[in-house]
Amino acid sequence: MPPSPELNPVEKIWQWMKDKTAMKFFEDIGGLQDKITQMVNQLELNSIK
């Protein structure tokens, strides 16, 4: 059975985050954590719902 992201809305958020971080170089794990924190803070309540 093929994946159905529309049935699991969080998949859209994961994909957005992956697009912003995949194949990017971070100096250390702290840099990646900072980027993820920044992206989470950008999310709007409607996006999460």
MMTF fields as JSON, N, C-alpha, C and O atoms, coordinates in Angstrom:
{
  "mmtfVersion": "1.0.0",
  "mmtfProducer": "UNKNOWN",
  "numBonds": 195,
  "numAtoms": 196,
  "numGroups": 49,
  "numChains": 1,
  "numModels": 1,
  "chainsPerModel": [1],
  "groupsPerChain": [49],
  "chainIdList": ["A"],
  "bondAtomList": [4, 2, 8, 6, 12, 10, 16, 14, 20, 18, 24, 22, 28, 26, 32, 30, 36, 34, 40, 38, 44, 42, 48, 46, 52, 50, 56, 54, 60, 58, 64, 62, 68, 66, 72, 70, 76, 74, 80, 78, 84, 82, 88, 86, 92, 90, 96, 94, 100, 98, 104, 102, 108, 106, 112, 110, 116, 114, 120, 118, 124, 122, 128, 126, 132, 130, 136, 134, 140, 138, 144, 142, 148, 146, 152, 150, 156, 154, 160, 158, 164, 162, 168, 166, 172, 170, 176, 174, 180, 178, 184, 182, 188, 186, 192, 190],
  "bondOrderList": [1, 1, 1, 1, 1, 1, 1, 1, 1, 1, 1, 1, 1, 1, 1, 1, 1, 1, 1, 1, 1, 1, 1, 1, 1, 1, 1, 1, 1, 1, 1, 1, 1, 1, 1, 1, 1, 1, 1, 1, 1, 1, 1, 1, 1, 1, 1, 1],
  "groupList": [{"groupName": "MET", "atomNameList": ["N", "CA", "C", "O"], "elementList": ["N", "C", "C", "O"], "formalChargeList": [0, 0, 0, 0], "bondAtomList": [1, 0, 2, 1, 3, 2], "bondOrderList": [1, 1, 2], "singleLetterCode": "M", "chemCompType": "L-PEPTIDE LINKING"}, {"groupName": "PRO", "atomNameList": ["N", "CA", "C", "O"], "elementList": ["N", "C", "C", "O"], "formalChargeList": [0, 0, 0, 0], "bondAtomList": [1, 0, 2, 1, 3, 2], "bondOrderList": [1, 1, 2], "singleLetterCode": "P", "chemCompType": "L-PEPTIDE LINKING"}, {"groupName": "SER", "atomNameList": ["N", "CA", "C", "O"], "elementList": ["N", "C", "C", "O"], "formalChargeList": [0, 0, 0, 0], "bondAtomList": [1, 0, 2, 1, 3, 2], "bondOrderList": [1, 1, 2], "singleLetterCode": "S", "chemCompType": "L-PEPTIDE LINKING"}, {"groupName": "GLU", "atomNameList": ["N", "CA", "C", "O"], "elementList": ["N", "C", "C", "O"], "formalChargeList": [0, 0, 0, 0], "bondAtomList": [1, 0, 2, 1, 3, 2], "bondOrderList": [1, 1, 2], "singleLetterCode": "E", "chemCompType": "L-PEPTIDE LINKING"}, {"groupName": "LEU", "atomNameList": ["N", "CA", "C", "O"], "elementList": ["N", "C", "C", "O"], "formalChargeList": [0, 0, 0, 0], "bondAtomList": [1, 0, 2, 1, 3, 2], "bondOrderList": [1, 1, 2], "singleLetterCode": "L", "chemCompType": "L-PEPTIDE LINKING"}, {"groupName": "ASN", "atomNameList": ["N", "CA", "C", "O"], "elementList": ["N", "C", "C", "O"], "formalChargeList": [0, 0, 0, 0], "bondAtomList": [1, 0, 2, 1, 3, 2], "bondOrderList": [1, 1, 2], "singleLetterCode": "N", "chemCompType": "L-PEPTIDE LINKING"}, {"groupName": "VAL", "atomNameList": ["N", "CA", "C", "O"], "elementList": ["N", "C", "C", "O"], "formalChargeList": [0, 0, 0, 0], "bondAtomList": [1, 0, 2, 1, 3, 2], "bondOrderList": [1, 1, 2], "singleLetterCode": "V", "chemCompType": "L-PEPTIDE LINKING"}, {"groupName": "LYS", "atomNameList": ["N", "CA", "C", "O"], "elementList": ["N", "C", "C", "O"], "formalChargeList": [0, 0, 0, 0], "bondAtomList": [1, 0, 2, 1, 3, 2], "bondOrderList": [1, 1, 2], "singleLetterCode": "K", "chemCompType": "L-PEPTIDE LINKING"}, {"groupName": "ILE", "atomNameList": ["N", "CA", "C", "O"], "elementList": ["N", "C", "C", "O"], "formalChargeList": [0, 0, 0, 0], "bondAtomList": [1, 0, 2, 1, 3, 2], "bondOrderList": [1, 1, 2], "singleLetterCode": "I", "chemCompType": "L-PEPTIDE LINKING"}, {"groupName": "TRP", "atomNameList": ["N", "CA", "C", "O"], "elementList": ["N", "C", "C", "O"], "formalChargeList": [0, 0, 0, 0], "bondAtomList": [1, 0, 2, 1, 3, 2], "bondOrderList": [1, 1, 2], "singleLetterCode": "W", "chemCompType": "L-PEPTIDE LINKING"}, {"groupName": "GLN", "atomNameList": ["N", "CA", "C", "O"], "elementList": ["N", "C", "C", "O"], "formalChargeList": [0, 0, 0, 0], "bondAtomList": [1, 0, 2, 1, 3, 2], "bondOrderList": [1, 1, 2], "singleLetterCode": "Q", "chemCompType": "L-PEPTIDE LINKING"}, {"groupName": "ASP", "atomNameList": ["N", "CA", "C", "O"], "elementList": ["N", "C", "C", "O"], "formalChargeList": [0, 0, 0, 0], "bondAtomList": [1, 0, 2, 1, 3, 2], "bondOrderList": [1, 1, 2], "singleLetterCode": "D", "chemCompType": "L-PEPTIDE LINKING"}, {"groupName": "THR", "atomNameList": ["N", "CA", "C", "O"], "elementList": ["N", "C", "C", "O"], "formalChargeList": [0, 0, 0, 0], "bondAtomList": [1, 0, 2, 1, 3, 2], "bondOrderList": [1, 1, 2], "singleLetterCode": "T", "chemCompType": "L-PEPTIDE LINKING"}, {"groupName": "ALA", "atomNameList": ["N", "CA", "C", "O"], "elementList": ["N", "C", "C", "O"], "formalChargeList": [0, 0, 0, 0], "bondAtomList": [1, 0, 2, 1, 3, 2], "bondOrderList": [1, 1, 2], "singleLetterCode": "A", "chemCompType": "L-PEPTIDE LINKING"}, {"groupName": "PHE", "atomNameList": ["N", "CA", "C", "O"], "elementList": ["N", "C", "C", "O"], "formalChargeList": [0, 0, 0, 0], "bondAtomList": [1, 0, 2, 1, 3, 2], "bondOrderList": [1, 1, 2], "singleLetterCode": "F", "chemCompType": "L-PEPTIDE LINKING"}, {"groupName": "GLY", "atomNameList": ["N", "CA", "C", "O"], "elementList": ["N", "C", "C", "O"], "formalChargeList": [0, 0, 0, 0], "bondAtomList": [1, 0, 2, 1, 3, 2], "bondOrderList": [1, 1, 2], "singleLetterCode": "G", "chemCompType": "PEPTIDE LINKING"}],
  "groupTypeList": [0, 1, 1, 2, 1, 3, 4, 5, 1, 6, 3, 7, 8, 9, 10, 9, 0, 7, 11, 7, 12, 13, 0, 7, 14, 14, 3, 11, 8, 15, 15, 4, 10, 11, 7, 8, 12, 10, 0, 6, 5, 10, 4, 3, 4, 5, 2, 8, 7],
  "groupIdList": [1, 2, 3, 4, 5, 6, 7, 8, 9, 10, 11, 12, 13, 14, 15, 16, 17, 18, 19, 20, 21, 22, 23, 24, 25, 26, 27, 28, 29, 30, 31, 32, 33, 34, 35, 36, 37, 38, 39, 40, 41, 42, 43, 44, 45, 46, 47, 48, 49],
  "secStructList": [7, 7, 7, 7, 4, 4, 4, 1, 6, 2, 2, 2, 2, 2, 2, 2, 2, 2, 2, 2, 2, 6, 6, 7, 7, 7, 1, 1, 2, 2, 2, 2, 2, 2, 2, 2, 2, 2, 2, 2, 2, 2, 7, 7, 2, 2, 2, 2, 7],
  "xCoordList": [0.856, 0.0, 0.901, 1.803, 0.691, 1.502, 1.215, 0.119, 2.204, 1.983, 0.887, 0.706, 0.171, -0.908, -0.713, -1.328, 0.152, 0.421, -0.823, -0.883, -1.819, -3.033, -3.792, -4.614, -3.521, -4.176, -3.405, -3.923, -2.195, -1.367, -0.755, 0.366, -1.487, -1.072, 0.317, 0.945, 0.811, 2.133, 3.204, 4.29, 2.914, 3.882, 4.237, 5.364, 3.301, 3.58, 4.585, 5.453, 4.464, 5.407, 6.777, 7.789, 6.822, 8.113, 8.789, 9.998, 8.025, 8.597, 9.136, 10.21, 8.398, 8.851, 10.169, 11.09, 10.256, 11.477, 12.629, 13.762, 12.335, 13.359, 13.892, 15.097, 13.0, 13.423, 14.382, 15.274, 14.194, 15.033, 16.354, 17.276, 16.457, 17.654, 18.438, 19.634, 17.788, 18.471, 19.58, 19.43, 20.67, 21.808, 22.412, 23.041, 22.225, 22.819, 23.919, 23.845, 24.927, 26.024, 25.833, 25.611, 25.92, 25.85, 27.165, 27.685, 27.692, 28.976, 28.96, 29.94, 27.833, 27.712, 26.228, 25.368, 25.943, 24.549, 23.777, 22.568, 24.467, 23.831, 23.297, 22.238, 24.021, 23.561, 22.289, 21.374, 22.235, 21.026, 19.869, 18.746, 20.133, 19.085, 18.561, 17.358, 19.456, 19.033, 18.135, 17.133, 18.489, 17.683, 16.308, 15.303, 16.252, 14.97, 14.114, 12.912, 14.733, 14.012, 13.447, 12.302, 14.244, 13.795, 12.587, 11.624, 12.638, 11.52, 10.269, 9.172, 10.408, 9.261, 8.623, 7.399, 9.445, 8.916, 8.194, 7.365, 8.493, 7.83, 6.45, 5.614, 6.221, 4.943, 3.801, 3.924, 2.712, 1.514, 0.582, 0.65, -0.269, -1.182, -2.017, -2.252, -2.466, -3.268, -2.47, -3.04, -1.167, -0.333, -0.246, -0.224, -0.197, -0.069, -1.387, -1.395, -2.492, -3.808, -3.995, -5.03],
  "yCoordList": [-1.178, 0.0, 1.24, 1.325, 2.201, 3.41, 4.305, 4.269, 5.107, 6.026, 7.038, 7.412, 7.468, 8.44, 9.611, 9.658, 10.566, 11.701, 12.488, 13.081, 12.502, 13.264, 12.654, 13.325, 11.383, 10.737, 10.968, 10.709, 11.444, 11.732, 13.119, 13.234, 14.172, 15.55, 15.931, 16.82, 15.287, 15.655, 15.352, 15.929, 14.46, 14.14, 15.371, 15.488, 16.276, 17.507, 18.377, 18.998, 18.418, 19.193, 18.535, 19.219, 17.202, 16.502, 16.754, 16.984, 16.713, 16.935, 18.353, 18.563, 19.326, 20.72, 20.861, 21.528, 20.223, 20.293, 19.572, 20.051, 18.445, 17.687, 18.498, 18.508, 19.177, 19.997, 21.101, 21.488, 21.602, 22.693, 22.213, 23.01, 20.917, 20.442, 19.371, 19.206, 18.639, 17.547, 18.091, 19.128, 17.379, 17.718, 19.085, 19.72, 19.523, 20.767, 20.409, 19.387, 21.254, 21.028, 21.895, 23.101, 21.276, 21.991, 21.752, 20.637, 22.765, 22.66, 21.558, 20.834, 21.447, 20.435, 20.172, 20.781, 19.276, 18.924, 20.132, 20.243, 21.016, 22.224, 23.109, 23.72, 23.184, 23.965, 23.388, 24.124, 22.053, 21.391, 21.618, 21.883, 21.516, 21.754, 23.182, 23.414, 24.13, 25.53, 25.71, 26.423, 25.067, 25.168, 24.558, 25.134, 23.403, 22.75, 23.611, 23.761, 24.168, 25.051, 26.253, 26.646, 26.83, 27.973, 27.59, 28.35, 26.422, 25.995, 25.735, 26.112, 25.104, 24.831, 26.145, 26.253, 27.132, 28.427, 29.147, 30.019, 28.799, 29.413, 28.818, 29.435, 27.624, 26.963, 27.754, 28.304, 27.793, 28.444, 27.375, 26.22, 27.742, 26.794, 26.037, 24.837, 26.745, 26.099, 25.03, 24.024, 25.226, 24.235, 22.968, 21.859, 23.141, 21.999, 21.232, 20.004, 21.962, 21.307, 20.437, 19.784],
  "zCoordList": [0.0, 0.0, 0.0, 0.834, -0.901, -0.938, 0.269, 0.828, 0.666, 1.787, 1.455, 0.296, 2.465, 2.287, 3.244, 4.309, 2.86, 3.757, 4.126, 5.203, 3.246, 3.554, 4.727, 5.351, 5.031, 6.168, 7.472, 8.558, 7.361, 8.527, 8.321, 7.825, 8.699, 8.402, 8.899, 8.323, 9.947, 10.446, 9.412, 9.459, 8.484, 7.434, 6.607, 6.125, 6.44, 5.697, 6.447, 5.835, 7.762, 8.571, 8.533, 8.378, 8.674, 8.61, 7.262, 7.209, 6.182, 4.852, 4.728, 4.164, 5.253, 5.222, 5.974, 5.504, 7.159, 7.957, 7.249, 7.249, 6.662, 5.941, 4.762, 4.51, 4.041, 2.911, 3.344, 2.59, 4.555, 5.059, 5.665, 5.84, 5.988, 6.682, 5.942, 6.185, 5.043, 4.348, 3.448, 2.803, 3.425, 2.576, 2.924, 2.078, 4.14, 4.623, 5.619, 6.302, 5.692, 6.627, 7.858, 7.751, 9.023, 10.29, 11.022, 11.013, 11.639, 12.34, 13.392, 13.57, 14.081, 15.13, 15.373, 14.737, 16.284, 16.573, 17.112, 16.907, 17.786, 18.305, 17.188, 17.333, 16.075, 14.928, 14.342, 13.973, 14.259, 13.765, 14.728, 14.3, 16.013, 17.009, 16.914, 17.027, 16.707, 16.57, 15.35, 15.415, 14.24, 13.022, 13.236, 12.819, 13.878, 14.14, 15.073, 14.856, 16.1, 17.025, 16.283, 16.507, 15.405, 14.61, 13.748, 13.657, 13.123, 12.279, 13.112, 12.7, 14.262, 15.128, 15.575, 15.642, 15.876, 16.297, 15.166, 15.425, 13.912, 12.764, 12.503, 11.843, 13.022, 12.773, 13.399, 14.493, 12.689, 13.198, 13.742, 13.322, 14.654, 15.283, 14.247, 14.391, 13.201, 12.164, 11.429, 11.008, 11.266, 10.602, 11.436, 10.902, 12.736, 13.64, 13.744, 13.837, 13.728, 13.828, 12.619, 12.481]
}
